[in-house]
Amino acid sequence: MKKHSFYSFILAGLLGGFSFASPALANSEQPPGGEPAVAVASVKQAVSAPPGISGSFLASHFAQSRYDWKTAGSYLDKVLRKDAENPDLIKRAMVLATGAGDMTQATARARDLLKVDPYNSLAIMILGVDALANNHPEQALAEMNRMPDGDITDFIRPLIRGWAKAAQGVLDTSDFNVTTIHSYNGALMALYLNRKNEVPAFIQRMIEQGAMPTYDAERAGDLFATIGDKQKALSIFEGTYQQGKNNKNLEKKIAALKDDDAAALKELIPALAIKTPAQGAAVAMFDMARILFQEDSDSSARLFANMALALNPEFLEARILLASNMARNGQFDEAIGFFSAVKRGQANYLDIQHYVADLLADSKREQEALTLLERLFAEDHDIDALIRIGDIYRNDESYDQALTAYNRAAQAIGGKVPEEYWYLLYARGMTYERKGDWPAAEADLKAAIAYRPDHPYLLNYLGYSWADKGINLDESLGLLKKAAELRPTDGYITDSLGWALFMMKRYEEAVPSLEKAVEILPYDATLNDHLGDAYWQVSRRTEARFQWERALSNTTDEAQAEALRTKLSRDFRGRSSLKEAKSGVVDTSAQ
């Protein structure tokens, strides 16, 4: 069963049983995505209604199950015309309008709902958001004051209330808890009110939560940079950067701090962009959306992301999250449409165009993606566009075209590929390896590692390639041990470490790593195959056959399948065929 965090559970309470699923799931215990199932009463209500109403009701559910919330809402409007005071229908219409981004309609529905259900928390929250968006902090406070107690309201009410108070010139975080979201928003409120001396206390609360995700750690660094504590900001930025070294924003922030470039920092640090309480409250709504999206609670995340955009229509991160949300649910055209109005010269133009190209490629519209990227290179000399062209071809296993694109990028850079484009070396190295040109692949991968010596996946790619070829085994083991230390729960890296030990004939040492890899990824054919090979070498023959059989049932590679059938034809003394058994030859090789 999928585990859900505090945020998922409190949101379920706020929605009060509202369904994000289709009627077909009415009696399901656990519908896809972990969202609540359709209430049986709602389906009965539709079935017992006049034919036209029931058809519209079920059509609304069907559209919603396809993640088309706008159409779902339009069908439900037809039902509401016949049953305008039904609180369940009004609530459903309010949620659908919010999910569709029609906050004017959502607010109207919220007011209608409160006439028949005066303490509905979600309706009150929507009105509070609308009040802040329209610069009516006193109205937002009035809404928060009538919001009933409960897990979700106790979490969100202080945030909306705090920003409404900030709009009145008051810093009031008396009902905040110690979570990083509350602490970060408290710091933003202090910055907005020009009370920088109170920001460190909020940062300390964030740090006291324990090991922070890189996103929260970067935020803490942002806050230190904003109040002028350059050394602490650099310390956090550089420590966070060491964990992956693939965050271009962090690279820019570090450079801006070292160069004392205040203008660049202003562009890079979101905390400096908050000029109104509504923009601050948008961050709080976005944080809820971000966490729910990470937990695959897509429909719930969509509600909060749209509330964030109602508060700050220019909030790019919220817009990208919504587009990602839609794309993950098959609504690619709607996702791409989110960015159609962005023009050259606007902030983040190239980053947004890259994202649109990714969406086009993900929706199997590769030619449109390639055309867009070629235009970006022609008009903006965008090297990253060429690299992305190579990535599209490489993901399609069109390695000749991928290599052409990568070489075009390298030529456009001119001379030696600099550190800024280390990923070009990594991508081209993988492409050379797939084409069978190992010397060229090895040269690129080594050059990439020289720039990124702590990148776990780079270390893994080169280390595993060496191990699988049976060359440079001592160096391979060193790289893979380092990669495993950096990513101890990555099944593929753990398998690579075990495979290097296997290729060094250290079979007993290889088994624990290969077992751990299979525990993490139990149905990966290659990992099962590797563990089977190791078991065979340490005379655990029954377990070896089990792993090979599992690998055979999960592989889609016919060459691998044939090799597995050969292994499974062995008898328990290691003979791989009747002819071999009669000859008296015993094969002790796992290959």
N, C-alpha and C positions, 0 to 999 in steps of 0.2 A: 504494500500500500504506500502511495506517495505521502511523504510527511509535509505538513503545512506549518508555517510559522505562526507566531502570535498575530501577525498582520492579517493573514488569511482568515483566521478564526474570528477576529473581531469584525472583519468586513462582512462575513457571513451573518453575524448578528445585526449589523447595520441594514443589510438588504432584507432581512426579515423573511427569508425563504424565497425571495425572488429568483426565478429560474433563468439561467443562461443557456439551457439546453433545449432540445426539441421534444415534442410530445412523445416520440417513440421511446424516449428514455424515462417515461413517467414512473415506471416501477423499478428503475435501475438503482442499485445501492451505490454505485460509484461510476458516474458517467465520465467520459473522457475529459481530461484536464482538471478533474477534481472539483468542478463547479457544482452547485446544488442541482438536483434533478427537478423536473417540472412537478409542481404540486398536483396530485391526483385531482383535487377539487377543481383546479383550473381547467383540466381537460374535461371533466364532467360538465363544467359550466358551459364549455364550448359545444359539447355534444348535445346538451339539452336546449341550447339556444335555437332561434329560428335559423333556417339553412344559410341565409346570407350572412348572418352574424358569425355563425360557427365556422363558415368557410374563411371569412376574413381573419378570425382568431387563429385558426390553424395555419393559414398562410403566413400570418405574422410570426408564429413560432418557427415555421419552416425557413423563412428568410433570416430569422435571427440565428438559427442553427447553422446557416451558411455564412454567418458573420456579416450579413447585410442589414445593419441596424436601421438605416434610413428607410428602406423598404418595409422592414418589420414595423416601424413606427407608423408608416402611412396606412398599413392594413389595420393596425390597432385603433387608429383614429376613427375608422369606419365603425368599429365595435362601440367605441365610446359615445358616438353620436346617439346610439340606441340605449346606452346605459351609463349616462354621464356622471352618476354619483357613486359608482362602484369603486371603492377604495383600492381593491386589488388591481383593477384595470388602470386606474389613474397612476398608481405607483409604477406599474409596468411601463406605461407610456412615458412617465418622467425619466425612468432609467434609460429607456431606448433613446429618448431625445438627448440625454446627456452623452450616451455612448456614440451617438451620431454627430456630436459636436454642435447641436442646435441648442445653445444654452438659453436663448430667448424662450423657446418652447419649453425647455426643461424647467425654467423658472416659473412659467405660467402654470405648468402641471404641478409644481411643488406648492404653489399657492392654493390650487384646487384641492390638492390632497390634504393640506393642513385644515381645510374647512371640515373634513370628515374624519381626519386622523391628526388631531392637533399636536401630537407629540412625536411625529415621525422624524427620526433623527436625520435621515438622508435628505428629506425635503428641507429641513431647517438648515442643514449644511449648505445645500445649494443656494438658499436665499442669503446665507451669510457670505458665501463666495460672490454672489451677484452684487451684494451691497458694497463689499470691498472693491470689486472691479469698477464700480461706478462712484468710488470715492465717498461712500457714506459710512464712515467708521462707526458712528453712533448706532446706525441701524444694524450693522454687523454685530456689535456688542449686544444689542437687544435680542437678536436671534440666538446668539450663543448662550445668553442667560436663560432662555427658555428651553434649551436643549436638555433632554433628560440624561441622567447618569447612565453609564454603561462603558464597557471596555473600549469600544471604538470612539465613543464621544469623549471619554476621558483622555484619549490620546490626541484627537484632532481639535477638540474645542479649545485647548490652551493655545494652539498654534494660530488659529484664526483670531481668537481673542487677543493674543499677544500682538499680532500685527495691527489689529484695529486700535489697540491702545497706543502702539507706536505712531499711528497716524495722528493721534492726539498729543504726541510729544512725551509719552510716558513709557518707560521701560518696566514692564511688569511680567516677570516669568515665575511668579510665586507658585503657580500650579503646574509648572513644567516637571517632567520626570528626568531621569538621568540617561535616557537613551541618546545616541549620537544625533538623531534627527532633532530632538528638542534642544540639545546643547548647541548644535550648529545654528539653528534658527535663533536661539538666544544671542549668539555672537553676532549674527547678521543684524538683529534688532539693535544691539548696542552700537554697531558700526553706523547704521542708518541714523541713529540719534546722536552720533559723534561722541560716544562715550567709550573711546578706544581702551581706556584703562580697565574696563570691565571685561574686555574680550578674553584675556588670558585665562580667567577663571572658567569660562565656557570651554575653551580649548582643553584645559586640564580635565574637565568632566568627560570630554570625548576620549582623551588618552586613557583615562581610568577604566574605560570599558574593556580594556585588554587589547589583544592583537586586533588591530583595525584592518579591514579590507583596504586595498590600495586606493579605492575611490575615496574613502573617508580619510585616509592618511593624507592624500593630496589636498583634500579640503582643509585639514588642519594646517598644512603648509601654506595654503592660500591665505588663511587668516593671519598667520604670523607675518607673511609678506605684506599684507594689507595694513597692519599696524606698525610696520617698519622694522620688525625684528628679523633682519636679513639672515643672520647666522642660523637661527632656529628653522627658518623657512628652508634654507639651503640644506640643512641637515636632514630634514624630512623629505624634501624633494629628491635628494641624492640617494637616500636610503630606499625610498620607494622605487626609484629608477633602477637600482641594482637588482630588483626582483624580476625584472623582465627586459629592460632596456629596449622596449619597442613602443614607448609612449612619446610621440613627437611633441605633444603639448608640454610634457615635463621637460624635454630637452630645451624647448624655447623658454620656459620659465626659468630654468637654471641659468641659461645664457643671459636672459634679461636681468636677473638679480646680480650676476657677476659684473654686468656692464652698467649697472645702475640705470637701466633703461625704463623709466617710469611709464612712458607712453606704451611700450610693448607690454608691460605688466598689466596695464589697464585693459588692454585688449584680451589678455589671456586669463585673467582671474575673474570668475563670475561674481564674486562678492562685491567687486568694485562697480559692477554694472547695475546694482540695485539702487534705484532712485526713488521708488515709491513703495508704500506698504503693500500694494497689490502685487508688485513684482516679488517682494519678499514672500508673501503668502503663496505665490505660484511655486516657489522653491519647495515649500512644505508639501503642497499637493503633488508635485513631481516626485518627491522622495517616496511618497506612498506608492505612486505608479511604478517607479523604478523597482522597488522591492517586490511588489506583486508580479511584475513582469518577469523578474528573475526566478520567481517560483512557479512560472507558467500559469498564473491566474490572469490570463490575458483579458478577459472581459472586465474584471474588476480593475485591472491596470488602466484600461481604456477610459473608465469613468474619471479616475483621478487625473489622467493626462489631459483630458478635455477641460476639466476644471482649472488645471494649471494654465492652459492656453486662454481660457476665459479671463483669467487674472492678468496674463501677460502674453498677448498674441504674437510677440516676437521671440518667444522662448524656444530657441532652436532645439535644445535637447529634448523638450517635451514633444516637439513636432517629429523628431527622428524616432523617438520611442513609439509614438503612435504609428508611424509608417512601418517600423519593424514589427509592431504588433499586427498590423493588417497583413503584411507580407507573410508572417508566420501562419496566418489563417487563410492564405490563398487570395487575398484581396490586393493583388499587385497593382492593378490600374489605379485603385483608390490611393494606395501608398505612393505611387509615382506622382499622382496628381497633387499631393501635398506640397511638392516642390516646383510645380510648373511656373509659379510666379517669380521665382528667384532669378535675377538677371546678373549678367557680368558686372563686376564692380561692387556688388553687395558683399557684405562680410561673409566669409566662409563659402564663397561661390564654388570654388574648385572642390572643396570637401563635399559639398552637397551634390555636385555633379558626379563625383566618384560614387557616392552612395546610390544615386539614381542608376548609374551603370551597373552596380551590384544587384539592385532590384531587378533590372531588365534581364541580367544574366540568370538570376535565380528563377525567373519566370519563363525560362527557356526562350527568351528573345535576344539571343546572343548577338545576332547581326545588328540589332538596334543599339545594343551596348557597345559593340565595336565601332559603329559609326559615330556615336557620341564621343567615345574616347579619342578616336582619330581627330575629330573636330577640336577637342581640347588641346591636343598636341599641336595641331596646325595653327590655332588661334592664340594659344596661351603658352606655347612651348612647355607644356606640362609633361615632365619626365614620368611622373607617377602614372599618367594615362597610358603611356607605352608599357610600363611594367604591368598594369592591370590587363592590357590586351594580351600580354604573354600569359598571365594567370588564367584568363578565360580559355585560351587554347590549351594550356597545360592541364587544366581541370577536365577538359574534353579529350585528353590524351592525344591531342594533335601536336606532337612534340616538335616537329619541324617548324610549324608556324609559330609556336611559343618561342623557340630559340631565335627565330628571326626578329620577333618583337623585342626580346631581351637584348639582343645585340644592337638593335636600333637605339634602345635606351642608353646602352653603354656608349655608343658612338656619339649620341647627342650630348652626353655629359662631357665627353672629350677626355682622353688620357685615362689615367688610373681611376677606377670607381672609388669615390670618396666614402667616408664613413656614413654620411647622410643617407646613402643609397645601399647600405649593407644588405638590405633585403633583396636587391637585384642579384647580388652574388649568390645568396641562398637559393632563390628561385631558379636562377640559371643553372646552378650546380645540380639541383634536383632534376632539371630537365636533361642535362647531359647524362646523368646517371640512368635515367629512364631510356635514353637513346643508346645506351651501351658504351658511351665514351667516358670511361672511368677516369683517365688522367685529367681530362678537362674538368670533370665533376669534382674531383678531389682538390684541384687547384682553387676552384671557386669556393668550395666549402671551407677550405683552410683560410682563405682570405676573409670570408665572412666571420669566421670564429676569431680571427685576429681583431676584428672590430667589436665582436660580441662574445667574449670568452666565457660569459656566464649564461648564455642563452640555452636553456635545457633542450629545446627541440633541434637546434643546430648541432649541439654536442651529440644528441641521440642519433641524428641522421648520419653523421660521419662515423661515429663509433660503431653503430650497427652495420653500416656498409662495410667497414673494415672487418668486423667480426664475421659477417656472412660470407665474405670472400676468403676468410682464413688468413688475413694479412695484418700486420701491425697490431697483433693481438694485445700486447702489453699496453700500447697507447690507447687502443680501443677500450680496454677495461678501465683505464684512468678516466677517459671522457665519460663513459657510461656511469661510473660511480659518482662522478660530479653531477651528472644530469639527474641521477636518482636522488641525490641529496637535495637538489633544487625542487624536484617534483616527485616526492615519495609516494604519492597516491596515483600516479599516472601508470596505467596498466601496460602501455606499450614500452615506456622507458624501462619499467621493471623487467619486462620480458627481454628487452635488449641486453640488460645487464646479465640476466641468467644465460642468454644465448652466447654471450662472449665467454662466460665461464665454461659453457658446454664445448665451444669450439677449441678451448684450451685444454679440453679433456679433464676438466675439474668437475666431473659429473655430480658428485655428492654436494659440492658447493652450489652448483647450478640449480638444483631442485628447489630449494626454498624460494628463490626469486621467481622461478617459473611458476611455482604453485601460487605465489602471491599475485602474480599477473593474471592468472586464470580466475582467482577469486574476485579480482576487480572487473575483469571482462570475461565472464564464463563461457560466452558463445562465440568468441573470435576463433576462427578456424586455425589461423597460423599459431596463435598462442597455445591452443589445445595440441596442435601438432608438435610444437617444441617441447611441451611438457611430456607428451607421450614418448618422444625420443629420449628425454632424460630418464624417465622411468625405466625404459627398456635397458638403458646402459647400466642402471643400478639394480637390475634384475627384479624390478617390480612389474612383471610382464602383464598381469591382469589389468593393473591400473593403466599401463601404457596402451593396451588395446582399447580400454574405455575412452581414453582421451583421443585416440585416433578415430574411433567411431563417431565421437562427438564432432570432431573436426570435419569428417566426411559428410555428416548430416548438415553442416553449416557452410561448407565452401561452395562458391559459385565458379571456382577456377578448375577447369577440367584437368589441367596438368597436375595441379595439387591433388585433385580427387584420384587420379590414376596412381600417383605416388603413394597415397594413403591406402589404396586397395592393395598395392604390392606389400606394404608393411603389414596389413591385416591378414595377408595370406600366409604369413610366417607361422610355424608352429612354435611351441613354447621353448624350444631349444634354439630358436633363431633362424630356422630354415625357412626360406621365403617361397618355396614351391615344392610340389611333389617331386619334380625332376631333381631339384637341389637336394631334397631330403634323401633321395636314392643315391645321389653322388657322394653323400657324406660331408658335403661342404656346409659349414655353419656360418651364416652372415651375422656378424656382431655389430655391423654398422647401423646407425640410425638413419643414415642418409639414403 
